Amino acid sequence: MKIQVNTDAHIEGREALTTQVGVTVEHALQRFQGHVTRVEVHLSDQNGGKSGQQDKRCVMEARLEGRQPIAATDEALTMELAVRGAAEKLARLIDSQLGRAASSDRSPVKPAAE
């Protein structure tokens, strides 16, 4: 699973943040590693350096083998919380999508002939 992190001009400490984001994403999505080929993470500060509540935003887009990409977004007081929130939401979305695919792959049980 490849993880690509993109930040806006208002984000500081990009190298350390990129490492932290990678660890968070890998931990949240580890059970889906066989299905997820790439995760793109977009980090932004909505207020551009001014303080404010819920101004850190994280958008994560996962690319699953043979499926359309899916995305999750979270906004929080800190970038760490926004990343964690988006990763948890994305994990739930992937779990839901893969679960639906697995249940649709199963053929319905036919009643026994009398």
HELIX and SHEET records of a PDB file:
HELIX    1   1 ARG A   14  LEU A   29  1                                  16    
HELIX    2   2 GLN A   30  PHE A   32  5                                   3    
HELIX    3   3 MET A   79  ASP A  105  1                                  27    
SHEET    1   A 4 LYS A   2  THR A   7  0                                        
SHEET    2   A 4 VAL A  36  ASP A  45  1                                        
SHEET    3   A 4 LYS A  56  LEU A  64 -1                                        
SHEET    4   A 4 ILE A  70  ALA A  76 -1                                        
END                                                                             
